[in-house]
Amino acid sequence: MTVQYAPKLKEKIAEKWVTNLRGQLFPGEEIWALARTNQVRPALDGLAITNARVMAFNSLDIASKGPRVTVEADHISRFDFVKKMTGKQLHITDHDQQTHQFGAINDADIDFVSHYVHHLAAAGFPPGLREMLRAQNVATTETASAREAGRSEVEVIGGSLKDVAWRTIDEHTAPDELPWFVINGGSAGFLAAFENRLIIAKVGGAAGFMTGSMGGGRVTTFPYSDITNIEYNSGMMSGVLEILTPSYQGTANHDYWSSAGRNPNKTGNNPFALSNCLPLPKIQHRLALPRLTELQKKIIDYKRPTVHIQQSSAAAAPAPTTGLAEELQKLANLHNQGILDVSEFAAAKQAAIARHTSP
């Protein structure tokens, strides 16, 4: 069905509303009509009538927060346009005799809005849609229960994570993915480690304020393939856990606390603002040290090259492109760096010798 626009609603604005409303619709719900409205508390500027309900919204946040006022078709008892100082307001009364205010409607749009609200009340809520919503609610409840059960198994070093932290983790993971462990730095942010990456997130009121991002925050992902080292630089009581990568080389003196009290946006050495740093008390770092040691090993294992040794005939073996001594030196360097263990080094060395000595 083509969405109908009220006479006083501009097409360009209506098209933007339709785009932002799509994510807020029920499965199978269709928008019938759109009109302007006007209300201060709650702030309303748009009205949508669908095949399931009437809803008023604020166009600035409809995509993220959804409608501010809604009444489903089966709950409509009557509706009226009540004259107020701001104009004629749409009031819908439900079967519990509760009145819902949808804001003032332009006089030129009243007949348009009245037609579609009347049509909705007569048609009622689509039965098939109701069944779909019930199934969706059951699935959502089961998913939420499974997620909560999974979260309870995650080791959190520090205090319990707030909802904003779990939401951030959910936003940066697959539906069934949970962190291996989390270090909760409280107002400094948190670190969450996964199988192939870790994230440092500084979100929420306090953490966002400390980063200099009022009302926002910072979330940075560090793939294990990019991490070159993990350092902890401490003073008497507190310290800074630092993730080093080619993009984050760290500072020469590591004197983070000399600028910790300054405006985060006016220093490049504030551990609360730096995306690769997580300020941690020394006692919390000691608690996290066993997991951090395992994390270092996981990073090394993740970056370790896999050596494949294939048995093939001498005729099919490719001619070596480097000398035996040079290749053995490269393998020895990999072994000294801890990238190849003893057995891998021995196998690779034998394979190299065989390639160079084959007739």
N, C-alpha and C positions, 0 to 999 in steps of 0.2 A: 504493500500500500504506500502511495506517495504521501510524504508528510505535508500537511497543510499549514500555511503560515497566516497568522492573523493580519488584518489590513495594516496595522501600524508597526508590524515587525519587518525590518529590512532583511532581504534574502541573504545577504552576506553574513549577517549576525546569526540568522537562523541556521545556516549551514554549519557554522562553527559550533553552535549549540548541539546540533545533531551528532557531530563528531565526538564531542566531549561527553555526551549522554550515553553513547553506545556501551561503554564499559560499566555503566550503572544499571543496565536493563536486565530483567530476568531472562532466562532462556526461553525463547519464543515470544517475548514481549516486543510489541511494535509501537512506535510513536505515531499517533494519529494527528496531533495538532500542537502547535507552539504559539505562545503569545507572550507579550511583555507583561510584567507585573511590577509593583513597587511597594516595598515594605522595609522598614528600618530594623526592627527587632522581631525575629531574626532577619538579617539582610537578605532580601529577595529581589531578583530582577527578571526572572524567567519562570514561565509556567508551561508544563508539558502534560498533555492528556494522551494516555496510551490505551491499548486494549485491555489493560489491567488496573490502572490507577490514575489518579491526578497527583502531580507532584510539582512543588515550587522549589526553586533552587537559586543559588548565587552563581552566576556564570564564571566568576573568578576561580572557584574551587570545586565546581561540580565534578570534574574528572577525578579528583582525589578524595573528596569528602562525601560526594553523593548529594541527594536532595535533602533540603532542610525540613520540608513539610510534605507528608504523603497521606492519602486516603485511598484504600483499595475499593474497587467497584462494588463488591458485595457489602461494604460497610457504609455506603452512602445512603442516608435516610432522606435528606433534602439539601438543597443549596440555595443561597440567596446572594444578592448583591446589595450590600449595606452601605448607605451613604455616610462617609466620614469626611474629616477635614482634607485628607489626601486624595479623595475621590471615592468611587464605588468599589468597595472591597468584596472579594469573593469569599464567602463563608460556607463551608460544607459541614453539616451536622451528621455524625455517625449514629449507628443504632443504639449506642450508649448515651446518646444526647450530649456528646462532647463536640464542641464547635472548633473547627480548624480554620485558621485564617491564612489565605493564600495571597494576600496583598491586594493593592488597588489595581483595577483593570481600566484601561483607557475606554472612554465611552464608545468609541468607534469599534472596539473589539468585543463588547459585551455580548452581542448576539452570537458572534462566532464562538466564544467560549461557552456560552450557555448551551448552544447546540451540541457540542461535543461532550460536555459533562452529562447532559440529559441522555445522550445516546449511550454513554458508558454505563450509567446507572441502570438503564433498561437492559443492556446486554449482559451485565454481570461479569464476574471474573471468569476467564476461560477455564473450564474443568480440566482439560489436559495440561494446562500450564500449572495448575495447583498440584497435580500429581508429580510433575517434573520438579517443582520446588521442594516437595516433600522428600523426593529421592535425593535431590541435591543437598538438602539439610542433613540427611542421614549420612551421606558421603562426607560432607564437611565435618560433621561431628566425629566420625570415625577417623578421619585424617588428623583432626586436631588432637584426638586422644592418643593416636599413634605417635604424633610429633612430641606430645608432652612426655610420653613414656620413653621415647628416644632421648629427649633432652635430659631426663633424670639419670641416664647412663653416662652422660658426658662429664668428664672430670673437669671441674672448675676450680682453679687455684686462686683463692681470694674469695670475696663475698659473692653471693648469688647474683647472677646477671639480671638486669632489669629487662622489661619487655622490649624497650627500644633496641637493646643489644641483640636479643633473639630475632627481632624483626630484621635487623641489619644482616644477621647471619643467613636468615631465610632468603633475603633478597640477593645474596651473593653465592647461593649454592643451588644444586639440583634439588628437586622435591624430596628425595629420600636420602640426602647427604647431610651428615652431621660432623662437627669437628672432632678430631681425635682428642684434643684437650684445649682448654681456654685458660689464659691468664687474665684475670680481671683486675685492671688497674684503677677501678673506680672512676673518679673524675678525670683521670689521665687517659682513659680509653681501655681497650682490651686487645689481646692477641688471640686469634683462633687458628689452630694448626689442622690442616687436612692432609690427605695422602700425597698430594702433589704440589701444594702451595700453602701459604699462610696469609692471613690478612691482619692488618692493624687498623682498628676502627676507633675514631674519636667522635662519637655521636651522643646526642642527648643534650640537655640544657647545660650542665656543668662542663662536660668535655668539649662541647661546641664552643662555649665561652672561652675555655682555656686555649683553644686553637686560634681564636680570633675570628671564628666563623659564627657570628651571632645568628641563632635560629637554624644553623646548619651543622656541618661536621665534615670529617674527612675519612674516607675508607680507601685503603691502598692494598692491592694484592701483590704478593711477592712469590712468583713461581720458584720452586726449588732449583730449577735449572739456572736461575739468575743469581741466587744467593751465593756470595763468596765467603761470608763469615757472619757469625752472631757474636756480638761483644756485650759485656756488661761492665760499665764504668761507674764506680761508686765513690761516694764520700763516706762520712762517718756513719750516717743513718740511712741515706737514700742513694739511689743510683739510677742509671738509664740503660735499658736494654735496647741495643741498636742492631738493626738488620742492615748488613752491608751488601750492596750489589754494584754493578758497573754504574748505575745511575745515582746511587747513594754511597759515596766513598767515605763519608764520615769526616770529622774535623781533626786537625792535627793535635790539639791539646785536650780535646774532650772535656773542656771546662764548661759544661752545659749550664751549670747553676749560676754562672756569672751573669747570665741574661734571663734567668727564669722569672724575674719579677718585672720585666719590661713588657711593653705592648707586644703581643705575639706577631703583629704585622710589621713591627719595626726592628726585628732582629732575625737573623738567619740561624741563630744558635740556641733557640728555645726548645727544650725537649718536649714541651706540651704541644708545640705547633708543628714540629718536624714530623713528616708522615712516616718515617722509618724508625721512630723512637717511641719507646713506652717507658715513662718514668715508673720505677718500682722501688719500694722500700727493700732494704737488704734482707730482712727476714722473709719477705715474700719471694725474693729471688732464690733464697736457699730452699724454700719449699718447692719452687718450680725447677730447680737445677736438674733433678733426675730426668724430667721430661725434656728439658732443653738439651741434655746430653743425648737422649734418644733422637731428638729432632736433628741434631748435628749429624748423627750417623745416618738417619734417613735421607738427609740432603746429599751426603757423600754417596750413598747407595744409589740414589736416584740419578746422579750424574755419572756413575760408573759406566764406562762403555761395555757393551756385550761383545765378547770375543767368540766368533764362530770359526771353528776349525773343520774344514771339509776335506774328506779323503777323496782324492782324484788321481787319475793316471798322470804320469810324468808328461805325456804329450799334451794333456789338456791343461796343465798347470801354467798360469800366466807368468811371463818373464818378470822377475823382480825389477822394480823401477828405481830402487835405492840399494846401496851396498849393504852387506850383512852387518858390518860394524856399526853403520849409521842406524839401521833398524833395531839392532840390539840395544844401542844407547837410548833410543826413544822408549823402548819397552822398559829399560832400567829406570828411566826418569818417571814413567807412569807408576812403577812399583814403589819408588822412593816417595812419591807424592801420596801414596795410599790408595791410588785409583785402582791398581791391580793388586790382588792379594798374592800369596806365595804360589798357590796352585795355578792361578790364572797366568802369572808371570812365567812359570815353568812351561806351561802348555804353549803359550804364545812364542816363547823362545825356541822351543823344539820345532814349532811350525815354521818359524823364520829360517832356522838352519836347514830344514828339509827343503824349503823352496830354493835356497841359494846353492845347495849341494846336489840337487837333482840333475841328472845328465840331460 
